Amino acid sequence: MIMNKEAKPGIVQFVRYACVGVMNTLVTLCVIFLCKSLLGINPLVSNAIGYIAGVINSFLWNKNWVFCSAGSYTPEAIRFVVGFIVCYGIQFLVVWLLNYKTALRGYEIDIYSFTLSGYGLATLIGNVVYTGSNFMFNKLVTFKTHL
């Protein structure tokens, strides 16, 4: 497969974005574990603290490494949070529609000793939708150079 010079930076950028996503998951889970298990903080509060840490981590890595933005922190942080909310809403709608308005409702498939439910499949599809839409939102809105 031959890539033109314009396509390659976008692919590298998306791979970096995916790496940050994996790192965010680890940061979120580690902070939740630290707060709940080691510090004895309420599980729901620990969960919120973990997600806040993940969003902050995500913003900093996306701004400085994925999109290499020189823009002002505050406006970009606000757009980043708006993008997170919008894309989460899109993901939530996709999962809800697939799970409650299609044949996936009640669907189950056994793969060796693993059962994949319709909800599980809808969640996986929703995650792909979230990842793609959030990447594009950040690329075109959050970290786009605003003149």
N, C-alpha and C positions, 0 to 999 in steps of 0.2 A: 504494500500500500504506500503510495506516494502522497505526502502532505505538502501543501503549499506553505510558504513562510508565515502567512497570516493565521492558518489553522493551528499550527504547532504551539504558539504561546497560549492560546485558549485551552488546549488540551493540558498543557503543563499547569496552567492556572487551576483547572478543574481537579487535576490529580492532587495539587497542593490543598485545595479546598476539601477534598475527601480525606486527606491526611489530618487536617485540622479537625474534621468531624470525628474521626476516630479518637484523636487526642481529647476532644471535648467530652466524649463519652467516658473516657478514663478519668478525667478530672472530676466530672460530675459524680461518678460512682465513688471515687476515692474520698471526695469531700463529704458525701452522704455517709459513708462508712465511718470516717473520722468523727464527724459530728455525733452520729447516733451511737456507735459502738464504743468509741474511746472517750468522748466527752459527755455522753449520756443525755444529749439533747433530744427532745421529742422527735419521733420519726418524721412527722409531717413538716416540722420546722427544718429538720435536717435535709429533707428532700428539697425544700424551697431554697435553702442556702446552697445546696449542691448545684441546682439549676442556675442560680444567679452566678455562681463561680464559673459554670460552663459557658454562659452567655458572655461574661466578661472575657474569659479566655478566648472564646471564639472571635469576639470583636477585635481584640488586640492582634491575634495571629492573622486574621483576614485583612485587617488594615495594613499591617506592616510586612507581611510575608506573601500572602496570596495576591492581593490587589496592589500592593506597594503604593498606598495612597499617601500623598503629602497634604491632604485636606485637613481642616480643623476638626479636632476630636469631638467636640460637643454636637455639632450638626450631624456628623457621620454616626455618632453613637445613637442619636435620636432616630435617624433613618434606619439604622441597623435593628433597633428594637421594633420599630414599625414593621420592617420587613419580616422579622421573626414572627410577629403577631399575625400579619397577613398570610404568610406562607403556612403557619401552623393552622390557621383557619381553613385554608384551601385543603390541606392534608386531612383535617378533621372531617370536612365535608365529603371528600373522596372516600374515606374509610366508612363514614356513615352511609353514604349512598350505596357503596358496594356491599356492605354488610346487611343493610335493611331493605334495599330496593332492587336487589338482583338475586340470581339463583345461588349466590355464595352463602346466603343465609342458611344455616344448618348444614352446609357442605363440610365434609371431612374426607381426607385421603390419608391412608396409612402408608408411610414410606419406611420400610423396615420396622423398627420399633418406635418410630416417631409419627405422631398424628398432626397433620396440618389442617386446621379448621378454616372455615370461610372467613372468620374474623382475622385469623392469623395471616391469611393470604391478602385480605383487604388492607391490613396494617402494613405488610411488606410493600404493596403497591403504593399506599399512601406515603410511605417513607421515601420511595423513589420520587414521587411527585413533589414532596417537600424539598428534597435535596436539589432537584433540578430547578424548581421555582425560586428557592432561596438563593441559589448560586446566581441565577439570572437577575434577581432583584438586587443583590449586592453588586454585581458587575455593572448593571445599567442604572441603578439609582443610588445606592448607599455610597459607593466609592467612585462613582463617575466624577470626573473633574467638572465642577460647576463654575461657569464663568460669570 
